[in-house]
Amino acid sequence: MQIQKIQIMAKSKGINTFRMKKTDIVRAIQRAENNIDCFCTPRIEYCDELLCLWRDDCLSVKNNGR
């Protein structure tokens, strides 16, 4: 998902994204939604959240070796 869309989503939840990286913004959104803030963490190795909005981005980061 593009960073601009993520920032808009964060703003709608009252999250100030100034100087935040994409990973930190997504995790803040996850916390605001009372979800596990697991985006791009080692949890991806055993993640079974198939309907997660962030899954594709998370997997692409893992597959790109970041």
PDBQT receptor file of N, H, CA, C and O in Angstrom, charges set to zero:
ATOM      1  N   MET A   1       0.850  -1.165   0.000  1.00  0.00    +0.000 N 
ATOM      2  CA  MET A   1       0.000   0.000   0.000  1.00  0.00    +0.000 C 
ATOM      3  C   MET A   1       0.906   1.241   0.000  1.00  0.00    +0.000 C 
ATOM      4  O   MET A   1       1.950   1.261   0.651  1.00  0.00    +0.000 OA
ATOM      5  N   GLN A   2       0.500   2.240  -0.717  1.00  0.00    +0.000 N 
ATOM      6  H   GLN A   2      -0.349   2.224  -1.246  1.00  0.00    +0.000 HD
ATOM      7  CA  GLN A   2       1.308   3.459  -0.817  1.00  0.00    +0.000 C 
ATOM      8  C   GLN A   2       1.311   4.219   0.507  1.00  0.00    +0.000 C 
ATOM      9  O   GLN A   2       0.319   4.235   1.236  1.00  0.00    +0.000 OA
ATOM     10  N   ILE A   3       2.435   4.840   0.794  1.00  0.00    +0.000 N 
ATOM     11  H   ILE A   3       3.240   4.827   0.202  1.00  0.00    +0.000 HD
ATOM     12  CA  ILE A   3       2.613   5.554   2.052  1.00  0.00    +0.000 C 
ATOM     13  C   ILE A   3       1.558   6.651   2.231  1.00  0.00    +0.000 C 
ATOM     14  O   ILE A   3       1.122   6.905   3.354  1.00  0.00    +0.000 OA
ATOM     15  N   GLN A   4       1.152   7.290   1.160  1.00  0.00    +0.000 N 
ATOM     16  H   GLN A   4       1.506   7.084   0.248  1.00  0.00    +0.000 HD
ATOM     17  CA  GLN A   4       0.144   8.351   1.272  1.00  0.00    +0.000 C 
ATOM     18  C   GLN A   4      -1.183   7.799   1.789  1.00  0.00    +0.000 C 
ATOM     19  O   GLN A   4      -1.836   8.431   2.620  1.00  0.00    +0.000 OA
ATOM     20  N   LYS A   5      -1.578   6.643   1.311  1.00  0.00    +0.000 N 
ATOM     21  H   LYS A   5      -1.048   6.129   0.636  1.00  0.00    +0.000 HD
ATOM     22  CA  LYS A   5      -2.821   6.014   1.774  1.00  0.00    +0.000 C 
ATOM     23  C   LYS A   5      -2.705   5.617   3.245  1.00  0.00    +0.000 C 
ATOM     24  O   LYS A   5      -3.652   5.760   4.019  1.00  0.00    +0.000 OA
ATOM     25  N   ILE A   6      -1.540   5.122   3.610  1.00  0.00    +0.000 N 
ATOM     26  H   ILE A   6      -0.771   5.006   2.981  1.00  0.00    +0.000 HD
ATOM     27  CA  ILE A   6      -1.316   4.717   4.997  1.00  0.00    +0.000 C 
ATOM     28  C   ILE A   6      -1.372   5.942   5.910  1.00  0.00    +0.000 C 
ATOM     29  O   ILE A   6      -1.954   5.881   6.993  1.00  0.00    +0.000 OA
ATOM     30  N   GLN A   7      -0.775   7.045   5.483  1.00  0.00    +0.000 N 
ATOM     31  H   GLN A   7      -0.302   7.094   4.603  1.00  0.00    +0.000 HD
ATOM     32  CA  GLN A   7      -0.803   8.270   6.282  1.00  0.00    +0.000 C 
ATOM     33  C   GLN A   7      -2.226   8.790   6.454  1.00  0.00    +0.000 C 
ATOM     34  O   GLN A   7      -2.590   9.247   7.538  1.00  0.00    +0.000 OA
ATOM     35  N   ILE A   8      -3.026   8.726   5.410  1.00  0.00    +0.000 N 
ATOM     36  H   ILE A   8      -2.731   8.355   4.530  1.00  0.00    +0.000 HD
ATOM     37  CA  ILE A   8      -4.430   9.154   5.494  1.00  0.00    +0.000 C 
ATOM     38  C   ILE A   8      -5.184   8.266   6.486  1.00  0.00    +0.000 C 
ATOM     39  O   ILE A   8      -5.960   8.753   7.307  1.00  0.00    +0.000 OA
ATOM     40  N   MET A   9      -4.945   6.972   6.397  1.00  0.00    +0.000 N 
ATOM     41  H   MET A   9      -4.315   6.576   5.729  1.00  0.00    +0.000 HD
ATOM     42  CA  MET A   9      -5.596   6.040   7.314  1.00  0.00    +0.000 C 
ATOM     43  C   MET A   9      -5.191   6.347   8.758  1.00  0.00    +0.000 C 
ATOM     44  O   MET A   9      -6.028   6.354   9.661  1.00  0.00    +0.000 OA
ATOM     45  N   ALA A  10      -3.907   6.599   8.958  1.00  0.00    +0.000 N 
ATOM     46  H   ALA A  10      -3.228   6.594   8.224  1.00  0.00    +0.000 HD
ATOM     47  CA  ALA A  10      -3.413   6.916  10.303  1.00  0.00    +0.000 C 
ATOM     48  C   ALA A  10      -4.040   8.205  10.823  1.00  0.00    +0.000 C 
ATOM     49  O   ALA A  10      -4.473   8.271  11.973  1.00  0.00    +0.000 OA
ATOM     50  N   LYS A  11      -4.087   9.209   9.987  1.00  0.00    +0.000 N 
ATOM     51  H   LYS A  11      -3.735   9.155   9.052  1.00  0.00    +0.000 HD
ATOM     52  CA  LYS A  11      -4.658  10.489  10.393  1.00  0.00    +0.000 C 
ATOM     53  C   LYS A  11      -6.120  10.320  10.815  1.00  0.00    +0.000 C 
ATOM     54  O   LYS A  11      -6.568  10.948  11.775  1.00  0.00    +0.000 OA
ATOM     55  N   SER A  12      -6.857   9.477  10.101  1.00  0.00    +0.000 N 
ATOM     56  H   SER A  12      -6.494   8.967   9.321  1.00  0.00    +0.000 HD
ATOM     57  CA  SER A  12      -8.261   9.248  10.443  1.00  0.00    +0.000 C 
ATOM     58  C   SER A  12      -8.407   8.586  11.813  1.00  0.00    +0.000 C 
ATOM     59  O   SER A  12      -9.480   8.626  12.414  1.00  0.00    +0.000 OA
ATOM     60  N   LYS A  13      -7.333   7.981  12.300  1.00  0.00    +0.000 N 
ATOM     61  H   LYS A  13      -6.461   7.948  11.812  1.00  0.00    +0.000 HD
ATOM     62  CA  LYS A  13      -7.338   7.343  13.613  1.00  0.00    +0.000 C 
ATOM     63  C   LYS A  13      -6.659   8.208  14.665  1.00  0.00    +0.000 C 
ATOM     64  O   LYS A  13      -6.445   7.771  15.795  1.00  0.00    +0.000 OA
ATOM     65  N   GLY A  14      -6.321   9.445  14.285  1.00  0.00    +0.000 N 
ATOM     66  H   GLY A  14      -6.495   9.800  13.366  1.00  0.00    +0.000 HD
ATOM     67  CA  GLY A  14      -5.715  10.376  15.230  1.00  0.00    +0.000 C 
ATOM     68  C   GLY A  14      -4.233  10.157  15.462  1.00  0.00    +0.000 C 
ATOM     69  O   GLY A  14      -3.705  10.568  16.495  1.00  0.00    +0.000 OA
ATOM     70  N   ILE A  15      -3.563   9.528  14.535  1.00  0.00    +0.000 N 
ATOM     71  H   ILE A  15      -3.992   9.194  13.696  1.00  0.00    +0.000 HD
ATOM     72  CA  ILE A  15      -2.130   9.231  14.662  1.00  0.00    +0.000 C 
ATOM     73  C   ILE A  15      -1.328  10.285  13.912  1.00  0.00    +0.000 C 
ATOM     74  O   ILE A  15      -1.562  10.527  12.727  1.00  0.00    +0.000 OA
ATOM     75  N   ASN A  16      -0.380  10.911  14.607  1.00  0.00    +0.000 N 
ATOM     76  H   ASN A  16      -0.190  10.715  15.569  1.00  0.00    +0.000 HD
ATOM     77  CA  ASN A  16       0.508  11.882  13.987  1.00  0.00    +0.000 C 
ATOM     78  C   ASN A  16       1.670  11.116  13.359  1.00  0.00    +0.000 C 
ATOM     79  O   ASN A  16       2.430  10.457  14.069  1.00  0.00    +0.000 OA
ATOM     80  N   THR A  17       1.813  11.194  12.058  1.00  0.00    +0.000 N 
ATOM     81  H   THR A  17       1.196  11.729  11.481  1.00  0.00    +0.000 HD
ATOM     82  CA  THR A  17       2.828  10.403  11.339  1.00  0.00    +0.000 C 
ATOM     83  C   THR A  17       4.104  11.183  11.034  1.00  0.00    +0.000 C 
ATOM     84  O   THR A  17       4.968  10.687  10.312  1.00  0.00    +0.000 OA
ATOM     85  N   PHE A  18       4.232  12.369  11.562  1.00  0.00    +0.000 N 
ATOM     86  H   PHE A  18       3.529  12.771  12.149  1.00  0.00    +0.000 HD
ATOM     87  CA  PHE A  18       5.406  13.191  11.275  1.00  0.00    +0.000 C 
ATOM     88  C   PHE A  18       6.684  12.448  11.643  1.00  0.00    +0.000 C 
ATOM     89  O   PHE A  18       6.856  11.991  12.773  1.00  0.00    +0.000 OA
ATOM     90  N   ARG A  19       7.572  12.338  10.664  1.00  0.00    +0.000 N 
ATOM     91  H   ARG A  19       7.432  12.709   9.745  1.00  0.00    +0.000 HD
ATOM     92  CA  ARG A  19       8.879  11.693  10.804  1.00  0.00    +0.000 C 
ATOM     93  C   ARG A  19       8.806  10.207  11.156  1.00  0.00    +0.000 C 
ATOM     94  O   ARG A  19       9.760   9.647  11.695  1.00  0.00    +0.000 OA
ATOM     95  N   MET A  20       7.691   9.581  10.855  1.00  0.00    +0.000 N 
ATOM     96  H   MET A  20       6.915  10.036  10.417  1.00  0.00    +0.000 HD
ATOM     97  CA  MET A  20       7.554   8.146  11.115  1.00  0.00    +0.000 C 
ATOM     98  C   MET A  20       7.812   7.367   9.837  1.00  0.00    +0.000 C 
ATOM     99  O   MET A  20       7.438   7.799   8.746  1.00  0.00    +0.000 OA
ATOM    100  N   LYS A  21       8.448   6.225   9.981  1.00  0.00    +0.000 N 
ATOM    101  H   LYS A  21       8.752   5.874  10.867  1.00  0.00    +0.000 HD
ATOM    102  CA  LYS A  21       8.648   5.315   8.858  1.00  0.00    +0.000 C 
ATOM    103  C   LYS A  21       7.369   4.520   8.626  1.00  0.00    +0.000 C 
ATOM    104  O   LYS A  21       6.518   4.412   9.508  1.00  0.00    +0.000 OA
ATOM    105  N   LYS A  22       7.255   3.976   7.440  1.00  0.00    +0.000 N 
ATOM    106  H   LYS A  22       7.946   4.064   6.724  1.00  0.00    +0.000 HD
ATOM    107  CA  LYS A  22       6.063   3.199   7.074  1.00  0.00    +0.000 C 
ATOM    108  C   LYS A  22       5.793   2.096   8.095  1.00  0.00    +0.000 C 
ATOM    109  O   LYS A  22       4.654   1.904   8.520  1.00  0.00    +0.000 OA
ATOM    110  N   THR A  23       6.821   1.387   8.478  1.00  0.00    +0.000 N 
ATOM    111  H   THR A  23       7.747   1.543   8.132  1.00  0.00    +0.000 HD
ATOM    112  CA  THR A  23       6.664   0.298   9.437  1.00  0.00    +0.000 C 
ATOM    113  C   THR A  23       6.064   0.796  10.740  1.00  0.00    +0.000 C 
ATOM    114  O   THR A  23       5.160   0.167  11.291  1.00  0.00    +0.000 OA
ATOM    115  N   ASP A  24       6.560   1.918  11.234  1.00  0.00    +0.000 N 
ATOM    116  H   ASP A  24       7.294   2.429  10.786  1.00  0.00    +0.000 HD
ATOM    117  CA  ASP A  24       6.060   2.467  12.489  1.00  0.00    +0.000 C 
ATOM    118  C   ASP A  24       4.626   2.959  12.368  1.00  0.00    +0.000 C 
ATOM    119  O   ASP A  24       3.837   2.823  13.304  1.00  0.00    +0.000 OA
ATOM    120  N   ILE A  25       4.289   3.527  11.222  1.00  0.00    +0.000 N 
ATOM    121  H   ILE A  25       4.929   3.637  10.462  1.00  0.00    +0.000 HD
ATOM    122  CA  ILE A  25       2.914   3.998  11.003  1.00  0.00    +0.000 C 
ATOM    123  C   ILE A  25       1.952   2.815  10.998  1.00  0.00    +0.000 C 
ATOM    124  O   ILE A  25       0.907   2.854  11.648  1.00  0.00    +0.000 OA
ATOM    125  N   VAL A  26       2.305   1.766  10.264  1.00  0.00    +0.000 N 
ATOM    126  H   VAL A  26       3.153   1.734   9.736  1.00  0.00    +0.000 HD
ATOM    127  CA  VAL A  26       1.434   0.594  10.190  1.00  0.00    +0.000 C 
ATOM    128  C   VAL A  26       1.250  -0.015  11.578  1.00  0.00    +0.000 C 
ATOM    129  O   VAL A  26       0.138  -0.389  11.948  1.00  0.00    +0.000 OA
ATOM    130  N   ARG A  27       2.322  -0.114  12.338  1.00  0.00    +0.000 N 
ATOM    131  H   ARG A  27       3.226   0.190  12.038  1.00  0.00    +0.000 HD
ATOM    132  CA  ARG A  27       2.210  -0.675  13.689  1.00  0.00    +0.000 C 
ATOM    133  C   ARG A  27       1.346   0.206  14.582  1.00  0.00    +0.000 C 
ATOM    134  O   ARG A  27       0.594  -0.307  15.411  1.00  0.00    +0.000 OA
ATOM    135  N   ALA A  28       1.442   1.519  14.427  1.00  0.00    +0.000 N 
ATOM    136  H   ALA A  28       2.052   1.936  13.754  1.00  0.00    +0.000 HD
ATOM    137  CA  ALA A  28       0.591   2.424  15.204  1.00  0.00    +0.000 C 
ATOM    138  C   ALA A  28      -0.882   2.231  14.841  1.00  0.00    +0.000 C 
ATOM    139  O   ALA A  28      -1.753   2.264  15.711  1.00  0.00    +0.000 OA
ATOM    140  N   ILE A  29      -1.150   2.031  13.560  1.00  0.00    +0.000 N 
ATOM    141  H   ILE A  29      -0.443   2.005  12.854  1.00  0.00    +0.000 HD
ATOM    142  CA  ILE A  29      -2.521   1.756  13.123  1.00  0.00    +0.000 C 
ATOM    143  C   ILE A  29      -2.995   0.433  13.720  1.00  0.00    +0.000 C 
ATOM    144  O   ILE A  29      -4.121   0.340  14.209  1.00  0.00    +0.000 OA
ATOM    145  N   GLN A  30      -2.150  -0.580  13.682  1.00  0.00    +0.000 N 
ATOM    146  H   GLN A  30      -1.236  -0.505  13.285  1.00  0.00    +0.000 HD
ATOM    147  CA  GLN A  30      -2.515  -1.871  14.251  1.00  0.00    +0.000 C 
ATOM    148  C   GLN A  30      -2.870  -1.732  15.736  1.00  0.00    +0.000 C 
ATOM    149  O   GLN A  30      -3.859  -2.303  16.194  1.00  0.00    +0.000 OA
ATOM    150  N   ARG A  31      -2.063  -0.973  16.483  1.00  0.00    +0.000 N 
ATOM    151  H   ARG A  31      -1.260  -0.509  16.111  1.00  0.00    +0.000 HD
ATOM    152  CA  ARG A  31      -2.355  -0.760  17.906  1.00  0.00    +0.000 C 
ATOM    153  C   ARG A  31      -3.654   0.001  18.099  1.00  0.00    +0.000 C 
ATOM    154  O   ARG A  31      -4.447  -0.327  18.983  1.00  0.00    +0.000 OA
ATOM    155  N   ALA A  32      -3.877   1.027  17.266  1.00  0.00    +0.000 N 
ATOM    156  H   ALA A  32      -3.234   1.294  16.548  1.00  0.00    +0.000 HD
ATOM    157  CA  ALA A  32      -5.102   1.835  17.367  1.00  0.00    +0.000 C 
ATOM    158  C   ALA A  32      -6.345   0.980  17.106  1.00  0.00    +0.000 C 
ATOM    159  O   ALA A  32      -7.420   1.270  17.631  1.00  0.00    +0.000 OA
ATOM    160  N   GLU A  33      -6.201  -0.055  16.309  1.00  0.00    +0.000 N 
ATOM    161  H   GLU A  33      -5.328  -0.291  15.883  1.00  0.00    +0.000 HD
ATOM    162  CA  GLU A  33      -7.311  -0.961  16.004  1.00  0.00    +0.000 C 
ATOM    163  C   GLU A  33      -7.380  -2.142  16.975  1.00  0.00    +0.000 C 
ATOM    164  O   GLU A  33      -8.147  -3.083  16.770  1.00  0.00    +0.000 OA
ATOM    165  N   ASN A  34      -6.567  -2.079  18.037  1.00  0.00    +0.000 N 
ATOM    166  H   ASN A  34      -5.944  -1.315  18.203  1.00  0.00    +0.000 HD
ATOM    167  CA  ASN A  34      -6.502  -3.161  19.034  1.00  0.00    +0.000 C 
ATOM    168  C   ASN A  34      -6.097  -4.498  18.428  1.00  0.00    +0.000 C 
ATOM    169  O   ASN A  34      -6.611  -5.553  18.801  1.00  0.00    +0.000 OA
ATOM    170  N   ASN A  35      -5.165  -4.428  17.489  1.00  0.00    +0.000 N 
ATOM    171  H   ASN A  35      -4.747  -3.572  17.186  1.00  0.00    +0.000 HD
ATOM    172  CA  ASN A  35      -4.584  -5.627  16.884  1.00  0.00    +0.000 C 
ATOM    173  C   ASN A  35      -3.135  -5.752  17.333  1.00  0.00    +0.000 C 
ATOM    174  O   ASN A  35      -2.564  -4.815  17.892  1.00  0.00    +0.000 OA
ATOM    175  N   ILE A  36      -2.561  -6.892  17.088  1.00  0.00    +0.000 N 
ATOM    176  H   ILE A  36      -3.025  -7.652  16.634  1.00  0.00    +0.000 HD
ATOM    177  CA  ILE A  36      -1.143  -7.103  17.392  1.00  0.00    +0.000 C 
ATOM    178  C   ILE A  36      -0.326  -6.239  16.439  1.00  0.00    +0.000 C 
ATOM    179  O   ILE A  36      -0.553  -6.264  15.230  1.00  0.00    +0.000 OA
ATOM    180  N   ASP A  37       0.617  -5.481  16.972  1.00  0.00    +0.000 N 
ATOM    181  H   ASP A  37       0.802  -5.461  17.954  1.00  0.00    +0.000 HD
ATOM    182  CA  ASP A  37       1.451  -4.615  16.120  1.00  0.00    +0.000 C 
ATOM    183  C   ASP A  37       2.659  -5.417  15.622  1.00  0.00    +0.000 C 
ATOM    184  O   ASP A  37       3.779  -5.285  16.117  1.00  0.00    +0.000 OA
ATOM    185  N   CYS A  38       2.377  -6.245  14.630  1.00  0.00    +0.000 N 
ATOM    186  H   CYS A  38       1.468  -6.353  14.228  1.00  0.00    +0.000 HD
ATOM    187  CA  CYS A  38       3.354  -7.243  14.181  1.00  0.00    +0.000 C 
ATOM    188  C   CYS A  38       3.944  -6.956  12.794  1.00  0.00    +0.000 C 
ATOM    189  O   CYS A  38       4.738  -7.755  12.298  1.00  0.00    +0.000 OA
ATOM    190  N   PHE A  39       3.582  -5.862  12.170  1.00  0.00    +0.000 N 
ATOM    191  H   PHE A  39       2.937  -5.213  12.573  1.00  0.00    +0.000 HD
ATOM    192  CA  PHE A  39       4.018  -5.590  10.800  1.00  0.00    +0.000 C 
ATOM    193  C   PHE A  39       5.539  -5.647  10.690  1.00  0.00    +0.000 C 
ATOM    194  O   PHE A  39       6.251  -4.934  11.395  1.00  0.00    +0.000 OA
ATOM    195  N   CYS A  40       6.022  -6.504   9.798  1.00  0.00    +0.000 N 
ATOM    196  H   CYS A  40       5.443  -7.084   9.225  1.00  0.00    +0.000 HD
ATOM    197  CA  CYS A  40       7.456  -6.665   9.502  1.00  0.00    +0.000 C 
ATOM    198  C   CYS A  40       8.270  -7.083  10.726  1.00  0.00    +0.000 C 
ATOM    199  O   CYS A  40       9.410  -6.651  10.896  1.00  0.00    +0.000 OA
ATOM    200  N   THR A  41       7.692  -7.909  11.560  1.00  0.00    +0.000 N 
ATOM    201  H   THR A  41       6.766  -8.260  11.422  1.00  0.00    +0.000 HD
ATOM    202  CA  THR A  41       8.413  -8.481  12.689  1.00  0.00    +0.000 C 
ATOM    203  C   THR A  41       8.679  -9.949  12.381  1.00  0.00    +0.000 C 
ATOM    204  O   THR A  41       8.151 -10.471  11.400  1.00  0.00    +0.000 OA
ATOM    205  N   PRO A  42       9.475 -10.616  13.184  1.00  0.00    +0.000 N 
ATOM    206  CA  PRO A  42       9.728 -12.042  12.946  1.00  0.00    +0.000 C 
ATOM    207  C   PRO A  42       8.471 -12.914  12.980  1.00  0.00    +0.000 C 
ATOM    208  O   PRO A  42       8.501 -14.074  12.568  1.00  0.00    +0.000 OA
ATOM    209  N   ARG A  43       7.382 -12.355  13.466  1.00  0.00    +0.000 N 
ATOM    210  H   ARG A  43       7.358 -11.413  13.801  1.00  0.00    +0.000 HD
ATOM    211  CA  ARG A  43       6.119 -13.116  13.513  1.00  0.00    +0.000 C 
ATOM    212  C   ARG A  43       5.679 -13.575  12.118  1.00  0.00    +0.000 C 
ATOM    213  O   ARG A  43       4.911 -14.531  12.004  1.00  0.00    +0.000 OA
ATOM    214  N   ILE A  44       6.139 -12.927  11.083  1.00  0.00    +0.000 N 
ATOM    215  H   ILE A  44       6.762 -12.150  11.175  1.00  0.00    +0.000 HD
ATOM    216  CA  ILE A  44       5.738 -13.284   9.721  1.00  0.00    +0.000 C 
ATOM    217  C   ILE A  44       6.111 -14.733   9.394  1.00  0.00    +0.000 C 
ATOM    218  O   ILE A  44       5.507 -15.343   8.512  1.00  0.00    +0.000 OA
ATOM    219  N   GLU A  45       7.085 -15.276  10.088  1.00  0.00    +0.000 N 
ATOM    220  H   GLU A  45       7.576 -14.781  10.804  1.00  0.00    +0.000 HD
ATOM    221  CA  GLU A  45       7.511 -16.652   9.840  1.00  0.00    +0.000 C 
ATOM    222  C   GLU A  45       6.404 -17.656  10.134  1.00  0.00    +0.000 C 
ATOM    223  O   GLU A  45       6.382 -18.746   9.561  1.00  0.00    +0.000 OA
ATOM    224  N   TYR A  46       5.485 -17.293  11.023  1.00  0.00    +0.000 N 
ATOM    225  H   TYR A  46       5.502 -16.408  11.489  1.00  0.00    +0.000 HD
ATOM    226  CA  TYR A  46       4.403 -18.217  11.365  1.00  0.00    +0.000 C 
ATOM    227  C   TYR A  46       3.031 -17.535  11.381  1.00  0.00    +0.000 C 
ATOM    228  O   TYR A  46       2.111 -18.007  12.049  1.00  0.00    +0.000 OA
ATOM    229  N   CYS A  47       2.895 -16.449  10.661  1.00  0.00    +0.000 N 
ATOM    230  H   CYS A  47       3.641 -16.065  10.118  1.00  0.00    +0.000 HD
ATOM    231  CA  CYS A  47       1.654 -15.683  10.633  1.00  0.00    +0.000 C 
ATOM    232  C   CYS A  47       0.553 -16.452   9.896  1.00  0.00    +0.000 C 
ATOM    233  O   CYS A  47       0.757 -16.982   8.803  1.00  0.00    +0.000 OA
ATOM    234  N   ASP A  48      -0.607 -16.492  10.530  1.00  0.00    +0.000 N 
ATOM    235  H   ASP A  48      -0.772 -16.062  11.417  1.00  0.00    +0.000 HD
ATOM    236  CA  ASP A  48      -1.741 -17.150   9.881  1.00  0.00    +0.000 C 
ATOM    237  C   ASP A  48      -2.906 -16.171   9.694  1.00  0.00    +0.000 C 
ATOM    238  O   ASP A  48      -4.053 -16.584   9.520  1.00  0.00    +0.000 OA
ATOM    239  N   GLU A  49      -2.602 -14.897   9.731  1.00  0.00    +0.000 N 
ATOM    240  H   GLU A  49      -1.670 -14.562   9.872  1.00  0.00    +0.000 HD
ATOM    241  CA  GLU A  49      -3.612 -13.846   9.537  1.00  0.00    +0.000 C 
ATOM    242  C   GLU A  49      -3.818 -13.619   8.040  1.00  0.00    +0.000 C 
ATOM    243  O   GLU A  49      -3.315 -12.647   7.476  1.00  0.00    +0.000 OA
ATOM    244  N   LEU A  50      -4.546 -14.507   7.416  1.00  0.00    +0.000 N 
ATOM    245  H   LEU A  50      -4.955 -15.296   7.874  1.00  0.00    +0.000 HD
ATOM    246  CA  LEU A  50      -4.696 -14.481   5.960  1.00  0.00    +0.000 C 
ATOM    247  C   LEU A  50      -5.502 -13.280   5.456  1.00  0.00    +0.000 C 
ATOM    248  O   LEU A  50      -5.359 -12.893   4.297  1.00  0.00    +0.000 OA
ATOM    249  N   LEU A  51      -6.330 -12.696   6.289  1.00  0.00    +0.000 N 
ATOM    250  H   LEU A  51      -6.446 -13.011   7.231  1.00  0.00    +0.000 HD
ATOM    251  CA  LEU A  51      -7.155 -11.560   5.877  1.00  0.00    +0.000 C 
ATOM    252  C   LEU A  51      -6.580 -10.215   6.316  1.00  0.00    +0.000 C 
ATOM    253  O   LEU A  51      -7.251  -9.188   6.204  1.00  0.00    +0.000 OA
ATOM    254  N   CYS A  52      -5.369 -10.213   6.805  1.00  0.00    +0.000 N 
ATOM    255  H   CYS A  52      -4.824 -11.047   6.896  1.00  0.00    +0.000 HD
ATOM    256  CA  CYS A  52      -4.724  -8.985   7.271  1.00  0.00    +0.000 C 
ATOM    257  C   CYS A  52      -4.530  -7.999   6.114  1.00  0.00    +0.000 C 
ATOM    258  O   CYS A  52      -4.056  -8.367   5.039  1.00  0.00    +0.000 OA
ATOM    259  N   LEU A  53      -4.900  -6.761   6.355  1.00  0.00    +0.000 N 
ATOM    260  H   LEU A  53      -5.285  -6.462   7.228  1.00  0.00    +0.000 HD
ATOM    261  CA  LEU A  53      -4.756  -5.706   5.351  1.00  0.00    +0.000 C 
ATOM    262  C   LEU A  53      -3.297  -5.506   4.948  1.00  0.00    +0.000 C 
ATOM    263  O   LEU A  53      -3.015  -5.120   3.814  1.00  0.00    +0.000 OA
ATOM    264  N   TRP A  54      -2.387  -5.762   5.854  1.00  0.00    +0.000 N 
ATOM    265  H   TRP A  54      -2.616  -6.076   6.776  1.00  0.00    +0.000 HD
ATOM    266  CA  TRP A  54      -0.965  -5.491   5.647  1.00  0.00    +0.000 C 
ATOM    267  C   TRP A  54      -0.176  -6.706   5.180  1.00  0.00    +0.000 C 
ATOM    268  O   TRP A  54       1.027  -6.597   4.943  1.00  0.00    +0.000 OA
ATOM    269  N   ARG A  55      -0.808  -7.835   5.045  1.00  0.00    +0.000 N 
ATOM    270  H   ARG A  55      -1.785  -7.923   5.237  1.00  0.00    +0.000 HD
ATOM    271  CA  ARG A  55      -0.105  -9.093   4.756  1.00  0.00    +0.000 C 
ATOM    272  C   ARG A  55       0.779  -9.030   3.507  1.00  0.00    +0.000 C 
ATOM    273  O   ARG A  55       1.937  -9.445   3.554  1.00  0.00    +0.000 OA
ATOM    274  N   ASP A  56       0.255  -8.525   2.405  1.00  0.00    +0.000 N 
ATOM    275  H   ASP A  56      -0.686  -8.189   2.367  1.00  0.00    +0.000 HD
ATOM    276  CA  ASP A  56       1.047  -8.479   1.165  1.00  0.00    +0.000 C 
ATOM    277  C   ASP A  56       2.305  -7.628   1.328  1.00  0.00    +0.000 C 
ATOM    278  O   ASP A  56       3.390  -8.019   0.898  1.00  0.00    +0.000 OA
ATOM    279  N   ASP A  57       2.148  -6.456   1.956  1.00  0.00    +0.000 N 
ATOM    280  H   ASP A  57       1.267  -6.139   2.306  1.00  0.00    +0.000 HD
ATOM    281  CA  ASP A  57       3.314  -5.599   2.188  1.00  0.00    +0.000 C 
ATOM    282  C   ASP A  57       4.313  -6.287   3.109  1.00  0.00    +0.000 C 
ATOM    283  O   ASP A  57       5.521  -6.242   2.878  1.00  0.00    +0.000 OA
ATOM    284  N   CYS A  58       3.803  -6.911   4.134  1.00  0.00    +0.000 N 
ATOM    285  H   CYS A  58       2.821  -6.947   4.322  1.00  0.00    +0.000 HD
ATOM    286  CA  CYS A  58       4.659  -7.581   5.106  1.00  0.00    +0.000 C 
ATOM    287  C   CYS A  58       5.447  -8.709   4.433  1.00  0.00    +0.000 C 
ATOM    288  O   CYS A  58       6.655  -8.832   4.630  1.00  0.00    +0.000 OA
ATOM    289  N   LEU A  59       4.770  -9.509   3.657  1.00  0.00    +0.000 N 
ATOM    290  H   LEU A  59       3.788  -9.409   3.497  1.00  0.00    +0.000 HD
ATOM    291  CA  LEU A  59       5.432 -10.608   2.956  1.00  0.00    +0.000 C 
ATOM    292  C   LEU A  59       6.429 -10.098   1.924  1.00  0.00    +0.000 C 
ATOM    293  O   LEU A  59       7.482 -10.705   1.731  1.00  0.00    +0.000 OA
ATOM    294  N   SER A  60       6.112  -8.993   1.259  1.00  0.00    +0.000 N 
ATOM    295  H   SER A  60       5.256  -8.500   1.416  1.00  0.00    +0.000 HD
ATOM    296  CA  SER A  60       7.042  -8.475   0.253  1.00  0.00    +0.000 C 
ATOM    297  C   SER A  60       8.334  -7.971   0.906  1.00  0.00    +0.000 C 
ATOM    298  O   SER A  60       9.413  -8.102   0.329  1.00  0.00    +0.000 OA
ATOM    299  N   VAL A  61       8.224  -7.406   2.086  1.00  0.00    +0.000 N 
ATOM    300  H   VAL A  61       7.347  -7.299   2.554  1.00  0.00    +0.000 HD
ATOM    301  CA  VAL A  61       9.415  -6.964   2.806  1.00  0.00    +0.000 C 
ATOM    302  C   VAL A  61      10.274  -8.168   3.173  1.00  0.00    +0.000 C 
ATOM    303  O   VAL A  61      11.496  -8.141   3.026  1.00  0.00    +0.000 OA
ATOM    304  N   LYS A  62       9.628  -9.213   3.649  1.00  0.00    +0.000 N 
ATOM    305  H   LYS A  62       8.636  -9.236   3.769  1.00  0.00    +0.000 HD
ATOM    306  CA  LYS A  62      10.358 -10.429   4.008  1.00  0.00    +0.000 C 
ATOM    307  C   LYS A  62      11.045 -11.025   2.789  1.00  0.00    +0.000 C 
ATOM    308  O   LYS A  62      12.205 -11.432   2.859  1.00  0.00    +0.000 OA
ATOM    309  N   ASN A  63      10.328 -11.076   1.675  1.00  0.00    +0.000 N 
ATOM    310  H   ASN A  63       9.386 -10.746   1.618  1.00  0.00    +0.000 HD
ATOM    311  CA  ASN A  63      10.878 -11.683   0.460  1.00  0.00    +0.000 C 
ATOM    312  C   ASN A  63      11.963 -10.846  -0.190  1.00  0.00    +0.000 C 
ATOM    313  O   ASN A  63      12.767 -11.362  -0.966  1.00  0.00    +0.000 OA
ATOM    314  N   ASN A  64      11.992  -9.551   0.123  1.00  0.00    +0.000 N 
ATOM    315  H   ASN A  64      11.339  -9.132   0.754  1.00  0.00    +0.000 HD
ATOM    316  CA  ASN A  64      13.041  -8.687  -0.419  1.00  0.00    +0.000 C 
ATOM    317  C   ASN A  64      14.261  -8.662   0.479  1.00  0.00    +0.000 C 
ATOM    318  O   ASN A  64      15.233  -7.964   0.187  1.00  0.00    +0.000 OA
ATOM    319  N   GLY A  65      14.224  -9.415   1.569  1.00  0.00    +0.000 N 
ATOM    320  H   GLY A  65      13.435  -9.982   1.807  1.00  0.00    +0.000 HD
ATOM    321  CA  GLY A  65      15.392  -9.535   2.440  1.00  0.00    +0.000 C 
ATOM    322  C   GLY A  65      15.651  -8.360   3.332  1.00  0.00    +0.000 C 
ATOM    323  O   GLY A  65      16.775  -8.198   3.808  1.00  0.00    +0.000 OA
ATOM    324  N   ARG A  66      14.675  -7.539   3.580  1.00  0.00    +0.000 N 
ATOM    325  H   ARG A  66      13.762  -7.671   3.193  1.00  0.00    +0.000 HD
ATOM    326  CA  ARG A  66      14.878  -6.376   4.474  1.00  0.00    +0.000 C 
ATOM    327  C   ARG A  66      14.814  -6.782   5.912  1.00  0.00    +0.000 C 
ATOM    328  O   ARG A  66      14.962  -5.941   6.798  1.00  0.00    +0.000 OA
TER     329      ARG A  66
